[in-house]
Amino acid sequence: MEPLMWRPFLLLDLPQEYDVLFSRYFQRQCINCNKAPLFPFVCLLCSTLVCLDTCCSISDVGHERSLPTNEVERHSVECGGDACCFIALNSSLIVVVREGLAAVWGSVYLDAHGEEDRNLRRGKPLFLSPRRVDCLRSDWAEQEFERTGATWSTMAGLQQLLRDAHLLR
């Protein structure tokens, strides 16, 4: 019998340049619907590409406990035990999904002036911020997202939350 081992909450190592990450996953097909997602998410636990699109919605019929309603939520249950961390490819934002809710954490990629480019509106090159990565890793390891002031949303409201993310601070 193997001894019990504690496995910390670890996140994947990300490339230094956002363009490298983006080009690695851009136009890749979702494993569920076999289409290139309009709202692609990359799991930061296992690097799987999942989509938030309606083609990957899951119907909840006749179950006592609410089942996942989309591929992102389903993946968070299967991969992270109901808590998962993603990067939204179209915005460079980190999205934390936990117990059927989602929150925008912010971005670990910053421009040359140390600013986020939420929703990639300015089109400037983005680079990995070691300080932000350390902060995200700490928040993830401790599962402590309330102190960040993140606004939690239902999964149904996540697309709109991401569209409006450039308005949030």
C-alpha positions in Angstrom: 0.0 0.0 0.0 1.3 3.4 -1.0 1.6 6.0 1.7 -0.6 9.0 1.5 1.1 12.0 -0.1 0.1 15.6 0.0 0.0 17.2 -3.5 -0.1 21.0 -3.5 -2.3 23.0 -5.8 0.1 23.6 -8.6 -0.5 25.7 -11.7 1.2 25.2 -15.1 4.3 27.2 -16.0 3.2 29.8 -18.6 5.4 31.1 -21.4 7.0 34.5 -21.0 5.2 36.1 -23.9 1.4 36.0 -24.3 1.7 35.7 -28.1 3.3 32.3 -27.6 0.4 31.0 -25.5 -2.1 32.6 -27.8 -0.6 31.1 -31.0 -0.3 27.7 -29.3 -4.1 27.5 -28.7 -5.6 29.8 -31.3 -8.0 28.1 -33.7 -7.5 24.8 -31.9 -10.6 22.6 -31.8 -12.6 22.0 -28.6 -12.4 18.3 -27.6 -16.1 18.3 -26.9 -17.7 20.0 -30.0 -14.7 19.7 -32.4 -15.0 23.5 -33.3 -12.7 26.3 -32.7 -14.2 28.1 -29.7 -15.4 31.7 -29.7 -14.6 31.8 -26.0 -11.5 29.6 -25.5 -10.3 28.8 -22.0 -7.0 27.0 -21.2 -7.0 25.0 -17.9 -4.0 26.1 -15.8 -4.0 22.7 -14.1 -3.8 20.4 -17.1 -3.5 22.7 -20.2 -6.7 21.4 -21.8 -8.5 23.8 -24.2 -12.2 24.0 -23.3 -14.9 26.4 -24.6 -17.6 28.5 -23.0 -19.6 28.5 -26.1 -23.3 27.5 -26.2 -22.5 24.5 -28.4 -20.9 22.9 -25.3 -23.8 23.7 -22.9 -25.1 20.8 -20.8 -28.7 20.3 -19.9 -29.6 19.8 -16.3 -32.7 17.5 -16.3 -34.1 15.8 -13.2 -31.1 15.8 -11.0 -31.0 16.6 -7.3 -27.7 18.5 -7.4 -27.2 21.1 -10.0 -25.0 19.7 -12.8 -22.4 21.7 -14.7 -24.1 23.9 -17.4 -21.1 24.3 -19.7 -17.8 22.7 -20.7 -15.8 25.1 -18.5 -17.8 24.2 -15.4 -17.7 20.5 -16.2 -14.0 20.5 -16.7 -13.5 22.3 -13.3 -15.4 19.5 -11.6 -13.5 16.7 -13.4 -10.0 18.2 -13.3 -10.0 20.3 -10.2 -12.6 18.7 -8.0 -15.0 21.7 -8.4 -12.3 24.3 -8.3 -10.2 25.2 -11.4 -8.2 28.0 -12.7 -8.3 29.0 -16.4 -6.8 31.7 -18.7 -9.4 33.2 -21.1 -7.5 33.2 -24.3 -9.4 36.2 -25.9 -8.7 38.5 -22.9 -5.6 37.2 -21.1 -7.6 37.2 -17.9 -7.4 34.5 -15.3 -10.8 33.0 -14.4 -11.3 31.1 -11.3 -14.2 28.6 -11.3 -15.4 27.2 -7.9 -18.6 25.5 -7.0 -20.5 26.7 -10.0 -19.4 30.3 -9.7 -16.7 32.2 -11.6 -14.5 35.2 -10.8 -12.1 37.2 -12.9 -8.8 37.3 -11.0 -7.0 39.7 -13.3 -4.1 39.0 -15.7 -0.6 37.6 -15.2 0.4 39.2 -18.5 1.3 42.9 -18.5 2.5 45.3 -21.2 5.9 47.1 -21.2 4.4 49.7 -18.8 3.2 47.1 -16.3 -0.4 47.5 -17.2 -3.1 44.9 -18.1 -4.6 44.9 -21.5 -7.9 43.4 -20.6 -9.7 42.0 -23.7 -6.6 42.7 -25.7 -7.9 46.1 -26.9 -4.6 47.9 -27.3 -2.8 45.1 -29.2 0.5 45.7 -27.3 2.9 42.8 -26.6 2.2 41.3 -23.2 4.8 39.7 -20.9 4.5 37.4 -17.9 4.7 39.2 -14.6 6.6 37.1 -12.0 5.0 39.1 -9.2 1.5 38.4 -10.5 2.2 34.8 -11.1 3.5 34.4 -7.5 0.4 36.1 -6.2 -1.9 33.9 -8.3 0.0 30.7 -7.2 -0.4 31.9 -3.5 -4.1 32.6 -3.9 -4.6 29.3 -5.7 -2.6 27.3 -3.1 -4.6 28.9 -0.3 -7.9 28.9 -2.2 -8.1 32.5 -0.9 -9.9 34.6 -3.5 -12.2 36.7 -1.4 -9.4 39.0 -0.2 -8.7 39.9 -3.9 -12.1 41.6 -4.1 -13.0 39.4 -7.1 -16.7 39.6 -8.1 -18.2 36.1 -8.3 -20.7 35.5 -11.0 -22.9 32.6 -12.1 -21.6 30.6 -15.0 -24.5 32.0 -17.1 -23.1 35.5 -16.6 -19.5 34.7 -17.3 -19.4 35.6 -21.0 -20.8 39.1 -20.2 -18.4 39.5 -17.3 -15.5 38.8 -19.6 -16.9 41.2 -22.2 -17.1 44.0 -19.6 -13.8 43.1 -17.9 -12.0 46.1 -19.2 -14.5 48.2 -17.2 -13.7 46.4 -13.9 -10.7 47.1 -11.6 
